[in-house]
């Protein structure tokens, strides 16, 4: 489990020579949300941009009845995300992106960073597939999570009264195939910082923050 007693030492602010895009990457189940909170505490001037937020907004706006419709909404969410990133960069924001980034997003992010002359840092969280799958299953059942991520059909206001009705949670075989096909564990853009999250209790977050600041 996470170290709930970890405290971030903010110290003096780092003034980067140019604007930065930090990509918090890694497969589902790596603990990106928790890690993002720690990074944001240490670097409060970052603009937080989780792609899942854009998905959740469009799930609530439009809804979907099957996998094909959900896939179409996911693509629209990606396009909205790209437009938002472009606006943030045009306005000179330092950005913290959060998502299981893959080959799908890399071409746009590469182009946007070059167009706006952004320094890019990838923080990639890593752990064995079985560990991640077990964590993801536990998280999706126990923690508050938008129902649109867990179902193959969803409309705003839907409630889940029986977790056995969850039809959007993959088997381990499907999960492992996604890891391989999408290359979550290989994604990198710009400076790469790797973080082993196999055992949360052994993660040195102070060292992570120091590495990020050094890369800015």
C-alpha positions, -999 to +999 in steps of 0.1 A: +000+000+000+010+036-003+031+054+023+004+077+037+029+095+060+051+108+032+057+145+033+070+165+004+097+191+011+090+219-012+122+238-007+132+265-032+114+267-065+133+256-096+133+281-124+136+261-157+153+276-187+122+269-207+087+255-202+083+218-194+059+190-201+062+162-175+045+130-187+035+107-158+033+074-177+029+037-169+003+009-172-030+010-153-024+000-117+010+017-113-003+044-089+000+074-112-027+094-094-009+091-060+024+099-076+009+129-094-003+143-061+033+141-046+047+158-077+021+186-075+029+192-039+065+196-046+059+216-078+027+235-072+030+257-103+024+227-126-009+226-145-023+192-140-037+175-171-050+139-167-064+125-199-089+104-179-107+136-168-115+144-205-128+109-210-150+112-179-165+145-191-175+131-224-188+099-209-212+121-188-220+144-217-229+118-243-228+083-229-223+050-248-242+018-254-214-005-266-177-008-270-177+008-305-194+039-292-171+040-262-140+038-285-154+067-305-158+088-274-123+079-262-110+092-296-129+125-292-116+128-256-080+124-270-086+152-295-100+175-268-070+167-247-046+175-275-064+209-281-061+217-243-024+208-243-019+231-273-036+260-255-017+254-223+016+254-242+006+285-262+000+302-228+034+290-214+021+267-188+043+240-172+023+209-175+020+175-157+002+150-180-011+118-164-022+087-184-010+053-195+007+070-225+014+048-255+021+049-292-014+065-297-004+098-280+033+100-288+031+115-323+010+144-312+030+150-280+063+149-299+049+174-325+034+198-299+066+198-277+087+207-308+063+234-320+062+251-287+099+244-278+090+225-246+114+205-224+098+170-220+103+146-191+088+112-189+083+097-155+075+060-162+062+039-134+070+002-137+060-032-120+054-068-131+022-074-150+005-096-124+012-071-096-003-043-117-034-064-127-041-074-091-038-038-080-060-025-108-088-050-099-086-041-063-087-004-071-116-006-095-137-025-070-127-007-038-120+029-047-143+056-061-139+055-098-159+068-127-183+040-139-176+048-175-141+033-172-155+000-159-184-006-182-191-013-218-223+008-216-228+039-195-250+070-193-248+099-168-266+089-136-261+052-139-254+034-106-238+000-100-255-021-073-238-054-081-201-055-089-206-088-108-223-066-134-190-049-143-184-058-179-155-036-188-129-051-166-104-072-186-091-106-178-054-110-170-047-123-205-064-093-221-046-069-197-012-085-204-019-083-242-027-046-239+006-040-220+025-056-249+005-042-278+004-006-265+039-006-250+031+011-218+064-001-203+084+012-232+069+047-236+093+076-234+096+111-247+124+134-238+143+127-206+133+094-191+130+088-153+121+052-144+104+044-111+100+009-098+065+007-081+065-030-074+065-023-036+050+011-026+067+010+008+102+011-009+097+040-032+119+070-025+097+099-035+122+125-024+147+111-048+121+112-076+113+148-070+151+156-070+155+139-103+125+158-118+139+191-106+173+183-120+157+176-154+137+208-155 
